[in-house]
Amino acid sequence: MADQQYDAQTRIQVLLEFLHEREMDLEDIAEQKCTKLEQCVQLRHYEIEARQVSMVGISILLDRDSEMVFS
């Protein structure tokens, strides 16, 4: 009987250690996913900013061309 109780306690301890390791793995994965998501958001901001700068450049060129036509 004592052997069965010890075996059960050992198995529970092994399972708890396994679960703790999996929890640590999942926390690492979640942190990596969060970092990637933050990078994607930053990239999107850069894309929007680049598009705005491009539109300003096009607007300046169009204004300059129209000034040349009317000059």
Phi and psi in radians as a Rosetta constraint file:
Dihedral C 1 N 2 CA 2 C 2 CIRCULARHARMONIC -1.125 0.35
Dihedral N 2 CA 2 C 2 N 3 CIRCULARHARMONIC -0.626 0.35
Dihedral C 2 N 3 CA 3 C 3 CIRCULARHARMONIC -1.117 0.35
Dihedral N 3 CA 3 C 3 N 4 CIRCULARHARMONIC -0.696 0.35
Dihedral C 3 N 4 CA 4 C 4 CIRCULARHARMONIC -1.139 0.35
Dihedral N 4 CA 4 C 4 N 5 CIRCULARHARMONIC -0.711 0.35
Dihedral C 4 N 5 CA 5 C 5 CIRCULARHARMONIC -1.145 0.35
Dihedral N 5 CA 5 C 5 N 6 CIRCULARHARMONIC -0.726 0.35
Dihedral C 5 N 6 CA 6 C 6 CIRCULARHARMONIC -1.125 0.35
Dihedral N 6 CA 6 C 6 N 7 CIRCULARHARMONIC -0.741 0.35
Dihedral C 6 N 7 CA 7 C 7 CIRCULARHARMONIC -1.074 0.35
Dihedral N 7 CA 7 C 7 N 8 CIRCULARHARMONIC -0.744 0.35
Dihedral C 7 N 8 CA 8 C 8 CIRCULARHARMONIC -1.121 0.35
Dihedral N 8 CA 8 C 8 N 9 CIRCULARHARMONIC -0.749 0.35
Dihedral C 8 N 9 CA 9 C 9 CIRCULARHARMONIC -1.114 0.35
Dihedral N 9 CA 9 C 9 N 10 CIRCULARHARMONIC -0.716 0.35
Dihedral C 9 N 10 CA 10 C 10 CIRCULARHARMONIC -1.121 0.35
Dihedral N 10 CA 10 C 10 N 11 CIRCULARHARMONIC -0.783 0.35
Dihedral C 10 N 11 CA 11 C 11 CIRCULARHARMONIC -1.093 0.35
Dihedral N 11 CA 11 C 11 N 12 CIRCULARHARMONIC -0.722 0.35
Dihedral C 11 N 12 CA 12 C 12 CIRCULARHARMONIC -1.106 0.35
Dihedral N 12 CA 12 C 12 N 13 CIRCULARHARMONIC -0.735 0.35
Dihedral C 12 N 13 CA 13 C 13 CIRCULARHARMONIC -1.106 0.35
Dihedral N 13 CA 13 C 13 N 14 CIRCULARHARMONIC -0.738 0.35
Dihedral C 13 N 14 CA 14 C 14 CIRCULARHARMONIC -1.106 0.35
Dihedral N 14 CA 14 C 14 N 15 CIRCULARHARMONIC -0.758 0.35
Dihedral C 14 N 15 CA 15 C 15 CIRCULARHARMONIC -1.121 0.35
Dihedral N 15 CA 15 C 15 N 16 CIRCULARHARMONIC -0.710 0.35
Dihedral C 15 N 16 CA 16 C 16 CIRCULARHARMONIC -1.106 0.35
Dihedral N 16 CA 16 C 16 N 17 CIRCULARHARMONIC -0.713 0.35
Dihedral C 16 N 17 CA 17 C 17 CIRCULARHARMONIC -1.124 0.35
Dihedral N 17 CA 17 C 17 N 18 CIRCULARHARMONIC -0.731 0.35
Dihedral C 17 N 18 CA 18 C 18 CIRCULARHARMONIC -1.051 0.35
Dihedral N 18 CA 18 C 18 N 19 CIRCULARHARMONIC -0.810 0.35
Dihedral C 18 N 19 CA 19 C 19 CIRCULARHARMONIC -1.103 0.35
Dihedral N 19 CA 19 C 19 N 20 CIRCULARHARMONIC -0.679 0.35
Dihedral C 19 N 20 CA 20 C 20 CIRCULARHARMONIC -1.111 0.35
Dihedral N 20 CA 20 C 20 N 21 CIRCULARHARMONIC -0.744 0.35
Dihedral C 20 N 21 CA 21 C 21 CIRCULARHARMONIC -1.100 0.35
Dihedral N 21 CA 21 C 21 N 22 CIRCULARHARMONIC -0.736 0.35
Dihedral C 21 N 22 CA 22 C 22 CIRCULARHARMONIC -1.133 0.35
Dihedral N 22 CA 22 C 22 N 23 CIRCULARHARMONIC -0.652 0.35
Dihedral C 22 N 23 CA 23 C 23 CIRCULARHARMONIC -1.083 0.35
Dihedral N 23 CA 23 C 23 N 24 CIRCULARHARMONIC -0.753 0.35
Dihedral C 23 N 24 CA 24 C 24 CIRCULARHARMONIC -1.109 0.35
Dihedral N 24 CA 24 C 24 N 25 CIRCULARHARMONIC -0.735 0.35
Dihedral C 24 N 25 CA 25 C 25 CIRCULARHARMONIC -1.062 0.35
Dihedral N 25 CA 25 C 25 N 26 CIRCULARHARMONIC -0.769 0.35
Dihedral C 25 N 26 CA 26 C 26 CIRCULARHARMONIC -1.150 0.35
Dihedral N 26 CA 26 C 26 N 27 CIRCULARHARMONIC -0.647 0.35
Dihedral C 26 N 27 CA 27 C 27 CIRCULARHARMONIC -1.120 0.35
Dihedral N 27 CA 27 C 27 N 28 CIRCULARHARMONIC -0.698 0.35
Dihedral C 27 N 28 CA 28 C 28 CIRCULARHARMONIC -1.102 0.35
Dihedral N 28 CA 28 C 28 N 29 CIRCULARHARMONIC -0.786 0.35
Dihedral C 28 N 29 CA 29 C 29 CIRCULARHARMONIC -1.093 0.35
Dihedral N 29 CA 29 C 29 N 30 CIRCULARHARMONIC -0.748 0.35
Dihedral C 29 N 30 CA 30 C 30 CIRCULARHARMONIC -1.092 0.35
Dihedral N 30 CA 30 C 30 N 31 CIRCULARHARMONIC -0.687 0.35
Dihedral C 30 N 31 CA 31 C 31 CIRCULARHARMONIC -1.141 0.35
Dihedral N 31 CA 31 C 31 N 32 CIRCULARHARMONIC -0.727 0.35
Dihedral C 31 N 32 CA 32 C 32 CIRCULARHARMONIC -1.113 0.35
Dihedral N 32 CA 32 C 32 N 33 CIRCULARHARMONIC -0.740 0.35
Dihedral C 32 N 33 CA 33 C 33 CIRCULARHARMONIC -1.108 0.35
Dihedral N 33 CA 33 C 33 N 34 CIRCULARHARMONIC -0.708 0.35
Dihedral C 33 N 34 CA 34 C 34 CIRCULARHARMONIC -1.115 0.35
Dihedral N 34 CA 34 C 34 N 35 CIRCULARHARMONIC -0.743 0.35
Dihedral C 34 N 35 CA 35 C 35 CIRCULARHARMONIC -1.083 0.35
Dihedral N 35 CA 35 C 35 N 36 CIRCULARHARMONIC -0.773 0.35
Dihedral C 35 N 36 CA 36 C 36 CIRCULARHARMONIC -1.102 0.35
Dihedral N 36 CA 36 C 36 N 37 CIRCULARHARMONIC -0.707 0.35
Dihedral C 36 N 37 CA 37 C 37 CIRCULARHARMONIC -1.116 0.35
Dihedral N 37 CA 37 C 37 N 38 CIRCULARHARMONIC -0.745 0.35
Dihedral C 37 N 38 CA 38 C 38 CIRCULARHARMONIC -1.079 0.35
Dihedral N 38 CA 38 C 38 N 39 CIRCULARHARMONIC -0.682 0.35
Dihedral C 38 N 39 CA 39 C 39 CIRCULARHARMONIC -1.151 0.35
Dihedral N 39 CA 39 C 39 N 40 CIRCULARHARMONIC -0.685 0.35
Dihedral C 39 N 40 CA 40 C 40 CIRCULARHARMONIC -1.119 0.35
Dihedral N 40 CA 40 C 40 N 41 CIRCULARHARMONIC -0.722 0.35
Dihedral C 40 N 41 CA 41 C 41 CIRCULARHARMONIC -1.114 0.35
Dihedral N 41 CA 41 C 41 N 42 CIRCULARHARMONIC -0.760 0.35
Dihedral C 41 N 42 CA 42 C 42 CIRCULARHARMONIC -1.106 0.35
Dihedral N 42 CA 42 C 42 N 43 CIRCULARHARMONIC -0.735 0.35
Dihedral C 42 N 43 CA 43 C 43 CIRCULARHARMONIC -1.054 0.35
Dihedral N 43 CA 43 C 43 N 44 CIRCULARHARMONIC -0.730 0.35
Dihedral C 43 N 44 CA 44 C 44 CIRCULARHARMONIC -1.077 0.35
Dihedral N 44 CA 44 C 44 N 45 CIRCULARHARMONIC -0.717 0.35
Dihedral C 44 N 45 CA 45 C 45 CIRCULARHARMONIC -1.068 0.35
Dihedral N 45 CA 45 C 45 N 46 CIRCULARHARMONIC -0.747 0.35
Dihedral C 45 N 46 CA 46 C 46 CIRCULARHARMONIC -1.113 0.35
Dihedral N 46 CA 46 C 46 N 47 CIRCULARHARMONIC -0.700 0.35
Dihedral C 46 N 47 CA 47 C 47 CIRCULARHARMONIC -1.094 0.35
Dihedral N 47 CA 47 C 47 N 48 CIRCULARHARMONIC -0.751 0.35
Dihedral C 47 N 48 CA 48 C 48 CIRCULARHARMONIC -1.124 0.35
Dihedral N 48 CA 48 C 48 N 49 CIRCULARHARMONIC -0.766 0.35
Dihedral C 48 N 49 CA 49 C 49 CIRCULARHARMONIC -1.111 0.35
Dihedral N 49 CA 49 C 49 N 50 CIRCULARHARMONIC -0.736 0.35
Dihedral C 49 N 50 CA 50 C 50 CIRCULARHARMONIC -1.100 0.35
Dihedral N 50 CA 50 C 50 N 51 CIRCULARHARMONIC -0.702 0.35
Dihedral C 50 N 51 CA 51 C 51 CIRCULARHARMONIC -1.122 0.35
Dihedral N 51 CA 51 C 51 N 52 CIRCULARHARMONIC -0.706 0.35
Dihedral C 51 N 52 CA 52 C 52 CIRCULARHARMONIC -1.140 0.35
Dihedral N 52 CA 52 C 52 N 53 CIRCULARHARMONIC -0.748 0.35
Dihedral C 52 N 53 CA 53 C 53 CIRCULARHARMONIC -1.104 0.35
Dihedral N 53 CA 53 C 53 N 54 CIRCULARHARMONIC -0.723 0.35
Dihedral C 53 N 54 CA 54 C 54 CIRCULARHARMONIC -1.075 0.35
Dihedral N 54 CA 54 C 54 N 55 CIRCULARHARMONIC -0.754 0.35
Dihedral C 54 N 55 CA 55 C 55 CIRCULARHARMONIC -1.132 0.35
Dihedral N 55 CA 55 C 55 N 56 CIRCULARHARMONIC -0.664 0.35
Dihedral C 55 N 56 CA 56 C 56 CIRCULARHARMONIC -1.124 0.35
Dihedral N 56 CA 56 C 56 N 57 CIRCULARHARMONIC -0.741 0.35
Dihedral C 56 N 57 CA 57 C 57 CIRCULARHARMONIC -1.073 0.35
Dihedral N 57 CA 57 C 57 N 58 CIRCULARHARMONIC -0.767 0.35
Dihedral C 57 N 58 CA 58 C 58 CIRCULARHARMONIC -1.104 0.35
Dihedral N 58 CA 58 C 58 N 59 CIRCULARHARMONIC -0.733 0.35
Dihedral C 58 N 59 CA 59 C 59 CIRCULARHARMONIC -1.083 0.35
Dihedral N 59 CA 59 C 59 N 60 CIRCULARHARMONIC -0.731 0.35
Dihedral C 59 N 60 CA 60 C 60 CIRCULARHARMONIC -1.120 0.35
Dihedral N 60 CA 60 C 60 N 61 CIRCULARHARMONIC -0.764 0.35
Dihedral C 60 N 61 CA 61 C 61 CIRCULARHARMONIC -1.108 0.35
Dihedral N 61 CA 61 C 61 N 62 CIRCULARHARMONIC -0.717 0.35
Dihedral C 61 N 62 CA 62 C 62 CIRCULARHARMONIC -1.138 0.35
Dihedral N 62 CA 62 C 62 N 63 CIRCULARHARMONIC -0.711 0.35
Dihedral C 62 N 63 CA 63 C 63 CIRCULARHARMONIC -1.111 0.35
Dihedral N 63 CA 63 C 63 N 64 CIRCULARHARMONIC -0.722 0.35
Dihedral C 63 N 64 CA 64 C 64 CIRCULARHARMONIC -1.151 0.35
Dihedral N 64 CA 64 C 64 N 65 CIRCULARHARMONIC -0.722 0.35
Dihedral C 64 N 65 CA 65 C 65 CIRCULARHARMONIC -1.123 0.35
Dihedral N 65 CA 65 C 65 N 66 CIRCULARHARMONIC -0.693 0.35
Dihedral C 65 N 66 CA 66 C 66 CIRCULARHARMONIC -1.220 0.35
Dihedral N 66 CA 66 C 66 N 67 CIRCULARHARMONIC -0.551 0.35
Dihedral C 66 N 67 CA 67 C 67 CIRCULARHARMONIC -1.174 0.35
Dihedral N 67 CA 67 C 67 N 68 CIRCULARHARMONIC -0.646 0.35
Dihedral C 67 N 68 CA 68 C 68 CIRCULARHARMONIC -1.196 0.35
Dihedral N 68 CA 68 C 68 N 69 CIRCULARHARMONIC -0.639 0.35
Dihedral C 68 N 69 CA 69 C 69 CIRCULARHARMONIC -1.188 0.35
Dihedral N 69 CA 69 C 69 N 70 CIRCULARHARMONIC -0.723 0.35
Dihedral C 69 N 70 CA 70 C 70 CIRCULARHARMONIC -1.511 0.35
Dihedral N 70 CA 70 C 70 N 71 CIRCULARHARMONIC -0.065 0.35
